[in-house]
Amino acid sequence: MAEKHEYLLPRDFEESVRYVDEPIPRFSFLGASSIVKDQLLMKRLRLTAQHYLWTQHQGYHIHPSVGFPSSGDIQIADIACGNCLWLLDSRNSTTDAFQATWTGFDISDAQFPKEALLPSNVFLRTLDIYDVPSDLHGKFDLIHLRMLGFGVRDSDPIPVLRTLLALLKPGGWLQWDEADHEFDPPNAAPGTSNARMQELQKAIRTSVFKGAPAFGWTKNLLDSFRSAGFTAVVEDKHPIERTALKYWTELQLQAFASGLKVLAQNPAQDAVRREAAEKILEKFPAAIAEAKEGGAFCLWPKVVLGRKSPS
């Protein structure tokens, strides 16, 4: 099992703050009330909002191309499942695979629902995606993951993809929901400035990861699927509707600020990365002010789907 300090950004924010001698200053966004300033609660709320915004945008939980065996034990996994909302919502919304076994995995169980609240065919366990036990190999018909982001080491998704390929049954599917960092969205309100948003987005793209583009790998995720050995690879990506840009902006500003705060105050990271994170955080107040006037900070959601060869 990898040591926790090896992670650039642990999945659980509460676990992350152990690196800091003093409590991380609470960060309130766009008039958030005091009841939601608790960092762990903020993360849970963000994941919930992200799930419903994402589902509304894509129009599905599971990509329509995914098919399941007509008989046998159907196994569906959600990697980096967080609060398990995709898992539970998909189970309740999917008819063909309703009798499947649904398993959620995350590096921390801090956000898992209580076991007593779970349906009988839903199971949760902790998992390090860089240290997967062999008993999971060849087990799943579908694996889903969403917004792994900072959890991809060295800006290279290929090791993660190869691990996930090994976990699939022959003919199984991988659905990876990710944000494409190569697109600049229009303003939510026509005629307003977006300069500070674009400056912030550029800084996030090009800093933090040892001078390499932090999220450049998201642009080429489809090609990475093919390089890792997946077949029938497709990408589903379309712009966010203007009426929804405000909500995506608030969601993503909160997500990046929380992650960068952890990184900036994590002594396990080298000084260059910490300093880069601190400099990016200085850009947030101006970006937040711009958001209040109708500026937009959004990364186009996309789904990349691939299949393990049936033979």
WOLINPE-V562625 format. One line per field, one symbol per residue. ss: DSSP state (2 for helix, 1 for strand, 0 for the rest). phi: phi as a letter, one per 30 degrees, with the letter a starting at -180 (. if undefined). burial: + if it has 16 or more other C-alpha atoms within 10 Angstrom, else -. A space follows every 10 residues. Layout:
ss->???
phi->???
burial->???
This chain:
ss->0002220000 0022222220 0000000000 0002220022 2222222222 2222222200 0000000000 0000111110 0000222222 2220000000 1111110000 0000222000 0111110000 0002220001 1111110022 2022200222 2222222111 1111111111 0000000000 0000222222 2222220010 0100022200 2222222200 1111111000 0222222222 2222222222 2222000000 2222222222 2002222222 2200000001 1111111000 0
phi->.ddeddddae dcdddddddc dcededbcch iedddcdddd deddddddde ddddddddia cceeddbced bjddbbbbch dhdideeddd edccddcddd ccbcbadbcd cdddedcddd ccbbadacdc acdddcdicc dbbcbbhdhd dddhhbdeed ddddddddde idcccccbcd dcccddddce icdbdddddd dddddccich idedbddddc deddedddjd chdbbcbadd dedcdedddd dddddddddd ddddccddcd dddddddddd ddddeddddd ddcjdbbbce dbbcbbbded c
burial->------++++ ++++-++-+- --------+- -----++-++ -+++-+++-+ +-++--++-- +++----+-- ---+++++++ ++++++++-+ +-----+--+ ++++++++++ ++-------- -+-+-++++- --------++ ++++++++++ +++-++++-- ++++++++++ ++++++++++ ++-++++++- --++-+++-+ +++++++++- --++++++-- ++++++-+++ +-++--+--+ ----++++++ +++++-++++ ++++++--+- --++++++-+ +-++--++-+ +--+++++++ +++++++++- -
